Amino acid sequence: MTEAPVATAPSVTTGSTTTTDAPQHVLLIRLAGPLQSWGIKGRFAQRDTHTRPTKSAVIGLCAAALGLDREDPLDELGSVLFGVRADRPGTPMRDYHTVGGGKYPVRPRDLVTDHRRAAALEALALGEQGEGTTASFGSHALASWYGAPKRIAADPRSGALVAGDVSRHAMITERWYLSDAAFLVGLQHSDRALIERIAHALEHPKRLLWLGRKSCPPSGDLFVGIAPGTLAEVFETRALLPSADDGQAPPNVAQTRWAWIESPHPLPGVGPVRDQPERFLASGPVHRQRWESRHRITIAPHATEWDIIP
């Protein structure tokens, strides 16, 4: 791809990093696949998806590619300015999802951690095999039992912690996805070495990468280039991502798409978004507020085309 002349930006402060009239570079990431899911307030029974990738999710994807641990601070990664262009917004899709139900083999630890399961299994074995027989582990199952213990409390007889209910019935959950969507994500920073390090990690990831959930693997290339300039400039001068159907993007004449671009400061027309990640702790991620505005991007008639695998 042909690079445009290097643009400069005024002094801005993002996170712990300050740039002073330094040339800006934009890392371009293609997020496309059969399914994507960018949850913002999902719980176990209901998993939603945003209409577009969030900064938290994209930074998490880059952190996984770099091999960072959950406890590692994200100051350096979080200092990039984030933007996303919705080349193909996709179609929301609801998944009818069931969890549990039926019979499941009883494991040794299930018997050790709750004496009621052991008693139920002993009675079942005696009824099937008669007095004096011994059942091997894993050869029997208890009906309607599934999942981790819940409603944990001390047993009044033994004092041991046991589950309030050993039975588990099927749960119906609601999970939302975006089908056949494609987004062009940009990460802007003045430190080209940082941008190149992230780009290398996306091509040689240290962990598996997903489009929001493990059931959503990406298709084709993730890293699709580094361009000089700002997010808005790069989004205007890059063609729409090619479709997986024919490998072609539609003509760029009069093509417009919505884009969401991060602002380093609160300004008129810029709204708050609470998805600036600080850490991805096992107990739950830590986020703070950032600023973002929505733009209607008109793609230039002679925008740079893509030479990538859809």
PyMOL commands that set and color helices and strands:
alter all, ss='L'
color gray80, all
select helices_A, chain A and resi 55-66+75-78+108-113+115-129+192-203+231-236
alter helices_A, ss='H'
color red, helices_A
select strands_A, chain A and resi 12-14+17-19+25-36+46-47+81-88+91-99+103-105+141-143+152-154+161-163+171-189+223-228+256-263+271-281+284-298
alter strands_A, ss='S'
color yellow, strands_A
deselect
rebuild
show_as cartoon
